[in-house]
Amino acid sequence: MLGMDCINTKILHNQKTRIQLRIIIIVVCLLIVFIVLALIMHQTYGTIQTVQQSQQLMHKGDVHIIQSWMTIPYIAHQQHVPDTLLYNALRTKPTLVDRHLTLEEIAEQRKEPANGLIRQCQVVIINYRKAHPFKPYSTPTSTRGENTLY
């Protein structure tokens, strides 16, 4: 009987060790998940801040947000200038193919740096804005539901 008690004790000890090992593995996995989650949240927060800053600069009309991945129609839309102005400045035509080329691709075709094209766009936009100051849309003075025909 003494041998059976010893065997039962070993079995109970092995089961207890297995349970402890499983708990340790679960805790380690949870820690890894929380660390990864914290890193993702930190990265997401940084990305949100970058997007908000870019939007603020865009609304202010900052020409420094022009990047080499942008197309001419995109820049024209973003900066509120006629795209023909940019096409003329960059000596290109608004064909179906050229409308989809990025500044980087145009620069590669010409074997020149994309920064030069970006600077050209910036100068054209600044000069356009000097000649055509932005006028905010007027806000209607009448209240909703009023009839202004009388």
C-alpha positions as CSV (number, residue, x, y, z in Angstrom):
1,M,0.0,0.0,0.0
2,L,2.9,2.3,0.7
3,G,4.0,1.9,-2.9
4,M,0.5,2.9,-4.2
5,D,0.6,6.0,-2.1
6,C,3.9,6.9,-3.6
7,I,2.6,6.4,-7.1
8,N,-0.5,8.4,-6.4
9,T,1.6,11.2,-5.0
10,K,3.8,11.2,-8.1
11,I,0.7,11.3,-10.4
12,L,-0.8,14.2,-8.4
13,H,2.6,16.0,-8.5
14,N,2.8,15.5,-12.3
15,Q,-0.7,16.7,-12.8
16,K,0.0,19.8,-10.6
17,T,3.2,20.5,-12.5
18,R,1.3,20.2,-15.9
19,I,-1.4,22.6,-14.7
20,Q,1.3,25.1,-13.5
21,L,3.1,24.8,-16.8
22,R,-0.1,25.5,-18.7
23,I,-0.8,28.5,-16.5
24,I,2.7,29.9,-17.1
25,I,2.3,29.4,-20.9
26,I,-1.1,31.1,-20.9
27,V,0.3,34.0,-18.9
28,V,3.3,34.4,-21.2
29,C,1.0,34.3,-24.3
30,L,-1.3,37.0,-22.7
31,L,1.7,39.2,-22.0
32,I,2.9,38.9,-25.6
33,V,-0.6,39.7,-26.8
34,F,-0.8,42.8,-24.5
35,I,2.7,44.0,-25.6
36,V,1.8,43.6,-29.3
37,L,-1.5,45.3,-28.7
38,A,0.3,48.2,-27.0
39,L,2.7,48.6,-29.9
40,I,-0.1,48.6,-32.4
41,M,-2.1,51.2,-30.4
42,H,1.0,53.4,-30.2
43,Q,1.7,53.1,-33.9
44,T,-2.0,53.8,-34.7
45,Y,-2.0,56.9,-32.5
46,G,1.1,58.2,-34.3
47,T,-0.5,57.6,-37.7
48,I,-3.6,59.4,-36.7
49,Q,-1.6,62.4,-35.5
50,T,0.3,62.4,-38.8
51,V,-2.9,62.3,-40.8
52,Q,-4.4,65.1,-38.7
53,Q,-1.3,67.3,-39.2
54,S,-1.3,66.6,-42.9
55,Q,-5.0,67.6,-43.1
56,Q,-4.4,70.8,-41.2
57,L,-1.5,71.7,-43.5
58,M,-3.7,70.8,-46.5
59,H,-6.5,73.1,-45.3
60,K,-4.0,75.9,-44.8
61,G,-2.9,75.4,-48.4
62,D,0.7,74.5,-47.4
63,V,2.6,73.5,-50.6
64,H,5.2,71.6,-48.6
65,I,2.8,68.6,-48.4
66,I,3.3,67.8,-52.1
67,Q,5.0,64.4,-52.4
68,S,6.5,62.5,-55.3
69,W,3.8,59.8,-55.3
70,M,1.1,62.4,-56.2
71,T,-0.3,62.8,-59.7
72,I,-0.8,66.2,-61.3
73,P,-4.6,66.1,-61.1
74,Y,-4.4,65.1,-57.4
75,I,-2.1,68.0,-56.7
76,A,-4.3,70.4,-58.6
77,H,-7.4,69.2,-56.7
78,Q,-5.6,69.2,-53.3
79,Q,-4.2,72.7,-53.8
80,H,-7.2,74.2,-55.6
81,V,-5.4,75.2,-58.7
82,P,-6.1,74.5,-62.4
83,D,-4.4,71.3,-63.5
84,T,-3.5,72.9,-66.9
85,L,-1.2,75.3,-64.9
86,L,0.7,72.4,-63.5
87,Y,0.8,70.5,-66.9
88,N,2.2,73.6,-68.6
89,A,4.8,74.2,-65.9
90,L,6.0,70.6,-66.1
91,R,5.9,70.6,-69.9
92,T,3.6,67.7,-70.2
93,K,0.1,67.1,-71.7
94,P,-3.0,65.9,-69.9
95,T,-3.4,62.7,-71.9
96,L,-5.0,59.6,-70.4
97,V,-1.7,58.1,-69.7
98,D,0.0,61.2,-68.3
99,R,-2.9,61.9,-65.9
100,H,-2.0,58.7,-64.0
101,L,1.7,59.3,-63.8
102,T,3.1,60.3,-60.5
103,L,5.7,63.1,-60.2
104,E,8.3,60.4,-59.5
105,E,7.4,58.5,-62.7
106,I,7.6,61.7,-64.7
107,A,11.0,62.5,-63.2
108,E,12.2,58.9,-64.0
109,Q,11.2,59.4,-67.6
110,R,13.1,62.6,-67.8
111,K,16.1,61.3,-65.8
112,E,15.9,64.2,-63.3
113,P,15.2,64.3,-59.5
114,A,11.5,64.3,-58.4
115,N,12.3,67.1,-55.9
116,G,12.9,69.4,-58.9
117,L,9.4,68.7,-60.2
118,I,7.9,69.1,-56.7
119,R,9.6,72.5,-56.4
120,Q,8.3,73.6,-59.8
121,C,4.8,72.7,-58.7
122,Q,5.2,74.6,-55.4
123,V,6.4,77.7,-57.2
124,V,3.5,77.6,-59.7
125,I,0.9,77.1,-56.9
126,I,2.4,80.0,-54.8
127,N,2.4,82.3,-57.9
128,Y,-1.1,81.3,-58.8
129,R,-2.3,82.1,-55.2
130,K,-0.6,85.5,-55.3
131,A,-2.5,86.3,-58.5
132,H,-5.8,84.7,-57.4
133,P,-6.2,85.1,-53.6
134,F,-8.6,82.6,-52.1
135,K,-12.0,84.0,-51.3
136,P,-14.1,82.0,-48.8
137,Y,-17.6,81.2,-49.9
138,S,-20.1,83.6,-48.5
139,T,-22.5,82.4,-45.8
140,P,-26.2,83.0,-46.5
141,T,-27.6,85.6,-44.2
142,S,-31.2,84.4,-44.4
143,T,-32.4,81.8,-41.9
144,R,-33.8,78.5,-42.9
145,G,-37.3,78.5,-44.2
146,E,-37.4,82.3,-44.9
147,N,-38.8,83.4,-48.2
148,T,-36.6,86.0,-49.7
149,L,-38.7,86.6,-52.8
150,Y,-41.1,89.1,-51.2
